[in-house]
C-alpha cells in the first residue's frame, strides 16, 4: 500500500516553497511535508531560522531542503530565489504562503504604515509569489497546488486588527479568483482559515492565563490549536488526495466560527 500522500502514478515528489517557513504554522508545514518525503524550500525574513528548519527537514526526514532569507514583499528578491530553490528541490509543484504579521489598531482605526505593511505581506506577496512561480507550477502538471494561510478573521472580523482582517478576507477572495484562473492549467488553489493557534504571533496575547482561558471558552473543543493541526490539513490540500479540491477556504478552528464565537462552557 502506498502512502496516501505519495504522488499519483509514480510521479516523483515535487518540492514545495513555504513562505514564513521559519516559525509557527510555516515551520510546522515544512516539517509535515518533509515527513512524507516532499522536498521543501523554507523562505523567511529570518534567514538563520529558515536554515535551521530546512536543516531539520533534511537531517531528520532525509529530503532535499533549501532555505532563503527573503522579504517576500520584494519581487526582485522572490524572482532571484526561485532558480536556486528549483535546483535544490528538483522541481517546484507547490506553494504555501504562510508569511504574515499582525499589528493592532487600538487608537486609530487605520494607520497608514500598519495598513500598508500588513496588506503587503499577506495579500500582495501572496499574489506576486504565486505569479512568480507560475512557470514552475505549470511545468509540474496536474499535481501542482497552492495553499494560502488565511484566518477565521477573514470570515468574522476583528475590530482591534482591521488591517489583518481585511488582508485575510482578501486572501480568501484571491484564492477563489486564482482557482478559477489557474484551474484550467492544472494548478489547484485553496486556503485554510486557522482559528486560535499557539504560534509566536498569538503567544503574547494568550501569555496571561486569564486571557488564554477566555479564548478557550469560545472554542467548543476547549483548547487552543497546535500548528501541526493546521499543517496536516495543508499537506492534504497539496497532495493528490485533494485532487478535486479547488477554490476552497477550509476552516480549522475547533468550532469557533460554527457557534459564532459564543462561550462554550454551557450545560444542556
LINSUL-V694862 format. One record per residue. N is the residue number from 1. SS is DSSP state (2 for helix, 1 for strand, 0 for the rest). PSI is psi in whole degrees, -180 to 180 (999 if undefined). OMEGA is omega in whole degrees, 0 to 359 (NA if undefined). Layout:
BEGIN
n=N ss=SS psi=PSI omega=OMEGA
n=N ss=SS psi=PSI omega=OMEGA
END
This chain:
BEGIN
n=1 ss=0 psi=133 omega=180
n=2 ss=0 psi=153 omega=173
n=3 ss=0 psi=135 omega=185
n=4 ss=0 psi=-14 omega=179
n=5 ss=0 psi=2 omega=176
n=6 ss=0 psi=148 omega=179
n=7 ss=0 psi=147 omega=179
n=8 ss=2 psi=157 omega=174
n=9 ss=2 psi=26 omega=175
n=10 ss=2 psi=14 omega=178
n=11 ss=0 psi=143 omega=174
n=12 ss=0 psi=149 omega=181
n=13 ss=0 psi=123 omega=178
n=14 ss=0 psi=156 omega=182
n=15 ss=1 psi=161 omega=181
n=16 ss=1 psi=132 omega=172
n=17 ss=1 psi=128 omega=177
n=18 ss=1 psi=108 omega=176
n=19 ss=1 psi=150 omega=185
n=20 ss=0 psi=32 omega=188
n=21 ss=0 psi=3 omega=185
n=22 ss=0 psi=-11 omega=182
n=23 ss=0 psi=169 omega=173
n=24 ss=2 psi=-137 omega=182
n=25 ss=2 psi=-39 omega=181
n=26 ss=2 psi=-43 omega=179
n=27 ss=2 psi=-40 omega=179
n=28 ss=2 psi=-38 omega=177
n=29 ss=2 psi=-45 omega=179
n=30 ss=2 psi=-46 omega=181
n=31 ss=2 psi=-41 omega=181
n=32 ss=2 psi=-39 omega=178
n=33 ss=2 psi=-44 omega=179
n=34 ss=2 psi=-33 omega=182
n=35 ss=2 psi=-23 omega=178
n=36 ss=0 psi=19 omega=172
n=37 ss=0 psi=13 omega=179
n=38 ss=0 psi=127 omega=175
n=39 ss=0 psi=146 omega=182
n=40 ss=1 psi=145 omega=171
n=41 ss=1 psi=118 omega=184
n=42 ss=1 psi=113 omega=178
n=43 ss=1 psi=130 omega=180
n=44 ss=1 psi=152 omega=176
n=45 ss=0 psi=-32 omega=177
n=46 ss=0 psi=92 omega=184
n=47 ss=2 psi=-36 omega=180
n=48 ss=2 psi=-45 omega=179
n=49 ss=2 psi=-36 omega=177
n=50 ss=2 psi=-41 omega=179
n=51 ss=2 psi=-36 omega=179
n=52 ss=2 psi=-44 omega=179
n=53 ss=2 psi=-45 omega=180
n=54 ss=2 psi=-41 omega=179
n=55 ss=2 psi=-41 omega=178
n=56 ss=2 psi=-42 omega=180
n=57 ss=2 psi=-43 omega=181
n=58 ss=2 psi=-44 omega=184
n=59 ss=2 psi=-47 omega=187
n=60 ss=2 psi=-29 omega=184
n=61 ss=2 psi=-10 omega=176
n=62 ss=0 psi=28 omega=179
n=63 ss=0 psi=161 omega=172
n=64 ss=0 psi=133 omega=181
n=65 ss=1 psi=148 omega=184
n=66 ss=1 psi=156 omega=177
n=67 ss=1 psi=157 omega=176
n=68 ss=1 psi=132 omega=171
n=69 ss=1 psi=108 omega=191
n=70 ss=0 psi=140 omega=172
n=71 ss=0 psi=110 omega=186
n=72 ss=0 psi=-6 omega=175
n=73 ss=0 psi=-4 omega=181
n=74 ss=0 psi=103 omega=185
n=75 ss=2 psi=-35 omega=180
n=76 ss=2 psi=-40 omega=179
n=77 ss=2 psi=-41 omega=178
n=78 ss=2 psi=-48 omega=181
n=79 ss=2 psi=-40 omega=182
n=80 ss=2 psi=-23 omega=183
n=81 ss=2 psi=-13 omega=187
n=82 ss=2 psi=-48 omega=183
n=83 ss=2 psi=-46 omega=177
n=84 ss=2 psi=-36 omega=179
n=85 ss=2 psi=-44 omega=180
n=86 ss=2 psi=-40 omega=179
n=87 ss=2 psi=-40 omega=182
n=88 ss=2 psi=-36 omega=185
n=89 ss=2 psi=-18 omega=183
n=90 ss=0 psi=-43 omega=175
n=91 ss=0 psi=163 omega=178
n=92 ss=1 psi=114 omega=181
n=93 ss=1 psi=7 omega=181
n=94 ss=1 psi=151 omega=176
n=95 ss=1 psi=134 omega=172
n=96 ss=1 psi=120 omega=179
n=97 ss=1 psi=96 omega=181
n=98 ss=0 psi=-5 omega=180
n=99 ss=0 psi=138 omega=180
n=100 ss=0 psi=158 omega=174
n=101 ss=0 psi=160 omega=174
n=102 ss=0 psi=137 omega=178
n=103 ss=0 psi=122 omega=181
n=104 ss=0 psi=154 omega=175
n=105 ss=0 psi=89 omega=186
n=106 ss=0 psi=-14 omega=179
n=107 ss=0 psi=-68 omega=175
n=108 ss=0 psi=140 omega=180
n=109 ss=0 psi=-44 omega=180
n=110 ss=0 psi=118 omega=172
n=111 ss=0 psi=123 omega=190
n=112 ss=2 psi=-47 omega=182
n=113 ss=2 psi=-43 omega=178
n=114 ss=2 psi=-48 omega=181
n=115 ss=2 psi=-52 omega=184
n=116 ss=2 psi=-42 omega=182
n=117 ss=2 psi=-45 omega=183
n=118 ss=2 psi=-46 omega=179
n=119 ss=2 psi=-38 omega=182
n=120 ss=2 psi=-43 omega=183
n=121 ss=2 psi=-46 omega=185
n=122 ss=2 psi=-55 omega=191
n=123 ss=2 psi=-55 omega=184
n=124 ss=2 psi=-44 omega=180
n=125 ss=2 psi=-37 omega=177
n=126 ss=2 psi=-49 omega=181
n=127 ss=2 psi=-47 omega=188
n=128 ss=2 psi=-31 omega=176
n=129 ss=2 psi=-46 omega=179
n=130 ss=2 psi=-44 omega=181
n=131 ss=2 psi=-42 omega=181
n=132 ss=2 psi=-30 omega=183
n=133 ss=2 psi=2 omega=183
n=134 ss=2 psi=-44 omega=178
n=135 ss=2 psi=-42 omega=179
n=136 ss=2 psi=-44 omega=182
n=137 ss=2 psi=-44 omega=179
n=138 ss=2 psi=-35 omega=179
n=139 ss=2 psi=-26 omega=180
n=140 ss=2 psi=-19 omega=176
n=141 ss=2 psi=-157 omega=190
n=142 ss=2 psi=-10 omega=179
n=143 ss=2 psi=0 omega=184
n=144 ss=0 psi=144 omega=182
n=145 ss=1 psi=151 omega=178
n=146 ss=1 psi=140 omega=174
n=147 ss=1 psi=124 omega=174
n=148 ss=1 psi=141 omega=176
n=149 ss=1 psi=98 omega=177
n=150 ss=0 psi=-137 omega=183
n=151 ss=0 psi=158 omega=172
n=152 ss=0 psi=-18 omega=176
n=153 ss=2 psi=-20 omega=175
n=154 ss=2 psi=-6 omega=180
n=155 ss=2 psi=-35 omega=185
n=156 ss=2 psi=-14 omega=177
n=157 ss=0 psi=157 omega=180
n=158 ss=0 psi=117 omega=186
n=159 ss=0 psi=-23 omega=182
n=160 ss=0 psi=-17 omega=183
n=161 ss=0 psi=65 omega=184
n=162 ss=2 psi=-37 omega=180
n=163 ss=2 psi=-41 omega=179
n=164 ss=2 psi=-44 omega=179
n=165 ss=2 psi=-45 omega=179
n=166 ss=2 psi=-43 omega=181
n=167 ss=2 psi=-43 omega=182
n=168 ss=2 psi=-36 omega=175
n=169 ss=2 psi=-44 omega=180
n=170 ss=2 psi=-32 omega=177
n=171 ss=2 psi=-38 omega=177
n=172 ss=2 psi=-44 omega=178
n=173 ss=2 psi=-41 omega=179
n=174 ss=2 psi=-39 omega=177
n=175 ss=2 psi=-46 omega=181
n=176 ss=2 psi=-42 omega=179
n=177 ss=2 psi=-43 omega=180
n=178 ss=2 psi=-35 omega=179
n=179 ss=2 psi=-36 omega=178
n=180 ss=2 psi=-43 omega=184
n=181 ss=2 psi=-41 omega=188
n=182 ss=2 psi=-17 omega=181
n=183 ss=2 psi=-44 omega=180
n=184 ss=0 psi=-23 omega=178
n=185 ss=0 psi=7 omega=176
n=186 ss=0 psi=6 omega=180
n=187 ss=0 psi=115 omega=178
n=188 ss=1 psi=145 omega=180
n=189 ss=1 psi=122 omega=178
n=190 ss=1 psi=169 omega=174
n=191 ss=1 psi=162 omega=175
n=192 ss=1 psi=151 omega=180
n=193 ss=1 psi=88 omega=180
n=194 ss=1 psi=153 omega=172
n=195 ss=0 psi=-133 omega=183
n=196 ss=0 psi=104 omega=185
n=197 ss=1 psi=139 omega=184
n=198 ss=0 psi=84 omega=180
n=199 ss=0 psi=167 omega=176
n=200 ss=2 psi=-26 omega=179
n=201 ss=2 psi=-41 omega=182
n=202 ss=2 psi=-22 omega=187
n=203 ss=2 psi=-46 omega=181
n=204 ss=2 psi=-32 omega=182
n=205 ss=2 psi=-40 omega=185
n=206 ss=2 psi=14 omega=179
n=207 ss=0 psi=-33 omega=176
n=208 ss=0 psi=129 omega=185
n=209 ss=2 psi=-37 omega=179
n=210 ss=2 psi=-41 omega=178
n=211 ss=2 psi=-42 omega=178
n=212 ss=2 psi=-44 omega=180
n=213 ss=2 psi=-37 omega=179
n=214 ss=2 psi=-41 omega=176
n=215 ss=2 psi=-49 omega=184
n=216 ss=2 psi=-27 omega=181
n=217 ss=0 psi=-17 omega=178
n=218 ss=0 psi=-2 omega=182
n=219 ss=0 psi=117 omega=180
n=220 ss=0 psi=-32 omega=177
n=221 ss=0 psi=-9 omega=172
n=222 ss=0 psi=19 omega=181
n=223 ss=0 psi=163 omega=171
n=224 ss=0 psi=146 omega=181
n=225 ss=1 psi=167 omega=178
n=226 ss=0 psi=148 omega=180
n=227 ss=2 psi=-37 omega=181
n=228 ss=2 psi=-28 omega=179
n=229 ss=2 psi=-28 omega=173
n=230 ss=2 psi=-42 omega=184
n=231 ss=2 psi=-38 omega=182
n=232 ss=2 psi=-33 omega=176
n=233 ss=2 psi=-41 omega=177
n=234 ss=2 psi=-45 omega=179
n=235 ss=2 psi=-43 omega=177
n=236 ss=2 psi=-46 omega=182
n=237 ss=2 psi=-27 omega=178
n=238 ss=2 psi=-11 omega=186
n=239 ss=0 psi=169 omega=176
n=240 ss=2 psi=-16 omega=176
n=241 ss=2 psi=-24 omega=181
n=242 ss=2 psi=33 omega=190
n=243 ss=0 psi=-17 omega=179
n=244 ss=0 psi=13 omega=175
n=245 ss=0 psi=121 omega=182
n=246 ss=0 psi=126 omega=179
n=247 ss=0 psi=15 omega=182
n=248 ss=0 psi=149 omega=171
n=249 ss=1 psi=101 omega=188
n=250 ss=1 psi=119 omega=181
n=251 ss=1 psi=129 omega=179
n=252 ss=1 psi=86 omega=190
n=253 ss=0 psi=14 omega=179
n=254 ss=0 psi=8 omega=177
n=255 ss=0 psi=6 omega=183
n=256 ss=0 psi=-53 omega=184
n=257 ss=2 psi=-25 omega=180
n=258 ss=2 psi=-30 omega=181
n=259 ss=2 psi=17 omega=176
n=260 ss=0 psi=20 omega=179
n=261 ss=0 psi=21 omega=179
n=262 ss=0 psi=159 omega=175
n=263 ss=0 psi=135 omega=185
n=264 ss=0 psi=-9 omega=183
n=265 ss=0 psi=72 omega=180
n=266 ss=0 psi=163 omega=179
n=267 ss=0 psi=138 omega=180
n=268 ss=0 psi=999 omega=NA
END
